Structure formats: structure tokens, C-alpha cells
Amino acid sequence: MPGSKEEYMYWGERAHGHENNYLYIVGPTINQKLKSWLLAQFRDTYQVLELGCGSGNYTRMVANRVKQLTATDLAPEMVEEAQNKLGGYGNVEVQIQDCYNTSFEDNTFDAVLMTNLLHIVKDPVTVMKESHRVIKCDGRAVIVDVTGYKMPFFKKMGMVFRYMRTWHRPPPHGMNPSPGKLATIVKKAGFTVEESKLLGKDTKAVCIRARKVK
Ligand SMILES: C[S@@+](CC[C@H](N)C(=O)[O-])C[C@H]1O[C@@H](n2cnc3c(N)ncnc32)[C@H](O)[C@@H]1O
């Protein structure tokens, strides 16, 4: 199943100023927490694929931790933003790829990174199955998704307000996943979940590390 045009066009229209807008919506505190968690996942990793990299916010965060990073997205406007941001990194290549159906060979990558992707795609299990296909045996999937799940009510309303003010309408297939819901999706695609947790005091994010065991 290819990515729906509606899904990635929505993001293409929001590519300009994406990083600043994202930080305004979620707030800087959760981003710092995510940075610590993500950096710990990528100590000395050789070859990493990122799906749905957007404008490259998290690509830049982990770029110095990995040997080679292939950052991909289906929206050309996002790929252009990411290329501008990441041009100075010799180990990063940015390309257009559909996360449902990439052009990579089986068993290519040591890890696949997905930030804020699974909660906005229509069929996250298929995206995870594609990740499973391209990850080497014993490789990892590293997943982060900001979520309204368990957010204090007024904090959640504040985030919804900032979102609507900035990006005007919610994404076509957005959801607010719990760690359990995302872990179920990841397991359905054949992964073993090694860590699954909810980070953050006000804005929350689900963080999952999963392994391809066979
Ligand atoms: C919520 S944004 C997240 C961007 C970035 N990972 C971040 O956390 O800042 C979701 C991204 O997924 C991309 N996307 C949506 N459908 C896609 C598909 N089928 N294949 C690849 N990327 C897709 C969008 O273009 C968008 O850049």
C-alpha cells in the first residue's frame, strides 16, 4: 500500500518553519527529554534509516551518533527543508521515500528511526512491517511519538490550541497513542519490544525501542 497523497501533502504544506512551529506546539521541555533518550539509543550505530524525517529536527539531533544516516520523507517540501538543514553533515543523505514501501534491500540497516510518524499514518502496522524488512537481524526500531495520552486536561487543551493556531487542522489520520497501543502495533509487525515508556510531565511522548530477532 503506497502512502496516501492526502497524508504527506498535509505535511508538505506545513514544511516551511516546521521546526520552530513544532517546538512552539510541544514545548522545549519534552524535546530535551527526547534528546537524552534518543542519544542513548544511537551510541555507535553504523547504518541508520529514518522514515518520515520531516524537516530533519531529530535527524540533526542524532547525526553525530551514527556513522551513516539516510533520512527519508515523501513530502518534497520537507525533504528540501531537511536538505537545507543537514547539508553540513557528511554522513547524512536525505531522499524521497515512501515509508510504506521503500526502495531499500532486505536486511540493510542496523536501526530504523521514526519520530512522530506512526501516530499520523493510516496504517502503522504496514509501516512497521516495511521497517522490519529493511532492518538487519538483531537490528533495532527506535520510535518516538508525541501524544495527548495522559496529558493533564488543561495542558492538552493548550497544546490543541497551539496546534490549531499554527497548523489550522489536525492531520487526516492522527491519533494519541498510549505506550501499550504502539507496542501492540510494533509486535504485530514481528518485533520484540525491549523498552516502551511514556516520557514527559506536561507534554507526553511514547518512546519505544524494539528488536528484530528473526
Ligand atoms: C508529524 S511529521 C514528523 C516529522 C519529523 N519526524 C519530526 O518528528 O519532526 C510526519 C512526517 O511524515 C511524513 N510522511 C507522511 N506520510 C509519509 C509516507 N507515506 N512516507 C514517508 N513519509 C511520510 C510527512 O511528510 C511528515 O514529514
Ligand as a Chemical Component Dictionary entry (heavy atoms), coordinates in Angstrom:
data_LIG
# 
_chem_comp.id                   LIG 
_chem_comp.type                 NON-POLYMER 
_chem_comp.pdbx_formal_charge   0 
_chem_comp.three_letter_code    LIG 
# 
loop_
_chem_comp_atom.comp_id 
_chem_comp_atom.atom_id 
_chem_comp_atom.alt_atom_id 
_chem_comp_atom.type_symbol 
_chem_comp_atom.charge 
_chem_comp_atom.model_Cartn_x 
_chem_comp_atom.model_Cartn_y 
_chem_comp_atom.model_Cartn_z 
_chem_comp_atom.pdbx_ordinal 
LIG C1  C1  C 0  4.496 14.673 12.087 1  
LIG S1  S1  S 1  5.674 14.829 10.821 2  
LIG C2  C2  C 0  7.122 14.334 11.711 3  
LIG C3  C3  C 0  8.393 14.893 11.152 4  
LIG C4  C4  C 0  9.645 14.582 11.975 5  
LIG N1  N1  N 0  9.915 13.174 12.047 6  
LIG C5  C5  C 0  9.534 15.168 13.345 7  
LIG O1  O1  O 0  9.303 14.423 14.313 8  
LIG O2  O2  O -1 9.699 16.390 13.461 9  
LIG C6  C6  C 0  5.328 13.385 9.852  10 
LIG C7  C7  C 0  6.177 13.261 8.600  11 
LIG O3  O3  O 0  5.854 12.022 7.946  12 
LIG C8  C8  C 0  5.853 12.241 6.548  13 
LIG N2  N2  N 0  5.048 11.228 5.867  14 
LIG C9  C9  C 0  3.702 11.092 5.823  15 
LIG N3  N3  N 0  3.361 10.041 5.073  16 
LIG C10 C10 C 0  4.526 9.502  4.637  17 
LIG C11 C11 C 0  4.864 8.376  3.814  18 
LIG N4  N4  N 0  3.921 7.606  3.290  19 
LIG N5  N5  N 0  6.169 8.109  3.597  20 
LIG C12 C12 C 0  7.143 8.880  4.117  21 
LIG N6  N6  N 0  6.896 9.962  4.884  22 
LIG C13 C13 C 0  5.612 10.258 5.143  23 
LIG C14 C14 C 0  5.287 13.643 6.396  24 
LIG O4  O4  O 0  5.619 14.207 5.150  25 
LIG C15 C15 C 0  5.915 14.371 7.586  26 
LIG O5  O5  O 0  7.124 14.980 7.238  27 
# 
loop_
_chem_comp_bond.comp_id 
_chem_comp_bond.atom_id_1 
_chem_comp_bond.atom_id_2 
_chem_comp_bond.value_order 
_chem_comp_bond.pdbx_ordinal 
LIG C1  S1  SING 1  
LIG S1  C2  SING 2  
LIG S1  C6  SING 3  
LIG C2  C3  SING 4  
LIG C3  C4  SING 5  
LIG C4  N1  SING 6  
LIG C4  C5  SING 7  
LIG C5  O1  DOUB 8  
LIG C5  O2  SING 9  
LIG C6  C7  SING 10 
LIG C7  O3  SING 11 
LIG C7  C15 SING 12 
LIG O3  C8  SING 13 
LIG C8  N2  SING 14 
LIG C8  C14 SING 15 
LIG N2  C9  SING 16 
LIG N2  C13 SING 17 
LIG C9  N3  DOUB 18 
LIG N3  C10 SING 19 
LIG C10 C11 SING 20 
LIG C10 C13 DOUB 21 
LIG C11 N4  SING 22 
LIG C11 N5  DOUB 23 
LIG N5  C12 SING 24 
LIG C12 N6  DOUB 25 
LIG N6  C13 SING 26 
LIG C14 O4  SING 27 
LIG C14 C15 SING 28 
LIG C15 O5  SING 29 
# 
